[in-house]
Amino acid sequence: MKHIEGHNRDQTTLFPAALDDSITREDPVRSIDAFFDSLDLEHMRFMHAILQETGRPPYHPGDLLNLSLYGYLNRIRSSRQLERETQRNVEVMWLVKRLTPDCTTIADFRRNNREPIQPICRQFTLF
């Protein structure tokens, strides 16, 4: 009798055809995404909600806010750990649309937007 064998790591696969196929309809990341789609980030005074004419375009504050709340709900407090999650966690990849901000960007976002983030976290808890 043989052991159960895994797949060859060099074999290419179509895993999955779409990232959305990996996230179930009941997954909590869908509620995070739905909640933040309803927010007006410009009105809440988030930095970079209004784009400048020059320079490199920043990450959308909604994407970084989604990532921060995901970390809050899953007890991931470190910006470095959140950066790693964007590269290996399928839920996070789906939530932030496969963006991979570095730890400094995540930390700066949290530091620069501390005032508007706190009431949003309270709102989401009530949601």
N, C-alpha and C positions, 0 to 999 in steps of 0.2 A: 504494500500500500504506500502511495506517495503522499507527501505533504501538500497542503494547499499552496499553490505558487502564485506570486504576484505577476503583474504585467512587466514586460520589458520597458525599462525607463527610456530607452532610445526610440521606442515606437511612437509615432505621431498619432494623436487621436483628435477627435472632434469633441472635446470636453469643455463645457457643454456648448451647444450651438449658439446659445445666447447666455449672457451672465444672468439675465432675469430668470432663466429656467432653474437656477440654483437656489433662488430665494422663494420660499413658500408664501402663499397669500397671507398666512397668519404670522409671519415673521415680524418681530418688533421693529426692525429697521424700516419697514414699510410705514409704520405709524409715525416714526421720526420724520421720514421724508414727507408724508402728507401734512404733518403739523407745520413744518418749516416752509412748505409751498404757500401756506396761507399768510405768512408774515410779510410785512412791508419793512424791509431792512433799511431803506433810505430814511424812512420816517423815524426809525429807532436809533438813528445816529451811528450806524456801524461805519468804521473806516473802510474805504475802498468800495462802498456801495455805489458811489458816483465816481466814474472813471475820469482820470486826468487825460489830457491830450498827448502828453509826451511820456517817454519811459516805457519800461516793460509792463505789460498788463498784469495786475495782481490776480490771485485766486479770488473767486467769488466768495463773499463773506458767508453766504448760505451754505456752501460746501464745507467751509472750515467750522461753521457752527454745528452742522450735522455731525462732523467728526468729533467735535468737543463733547456734544451731548452723548454720542455713542460711548465715548470714553467714560463719561460720568455714570451712565447706566450700567456699564460693565466693569466698573472699578479699575479703570486704566487711567491713572492720573498723570503719568509721565508723557511728555511730548515725544520722547524717543521711542517709547513703546507704541504710541499711536502711529508714529511714522512707520514702524515695522508692521503694524496691523494693516496699513494701506497696501502693503506689498504681499501679504500672505493670507489675509482673512477675506473670504469671498463676500461676506456680509458688508464689510467696510468698502471693498472694491465697488460693490453695487451702490452703496450709499453715496460715495463721493465720485461716482462715475469714472473709476479707475485713475483718479488723480493721485499723485504721490508727493504731497508737500513735505518738505524737510522739517526736522524737529524745531529749527529756529523759526520758521514761518508759523508753525502751530503755536509755539510759545509766545511769539510776538502778537499773534492774533488774540490770544487769551489775555495778555497783559494790556494791549491797547483798547480792548473792547470789554473790559471788566464790568463797567456800569450797565451796558445794555444786555449782557449775557445773564446776569443774575435774575432779573425779572422774567426773562424768557424761560429759564430753567424752572422757575416757580410755576409759570403758566403751563409748561409741558407736564409737570407733575400733576396738576389739576386736570389736564386733558386726559 
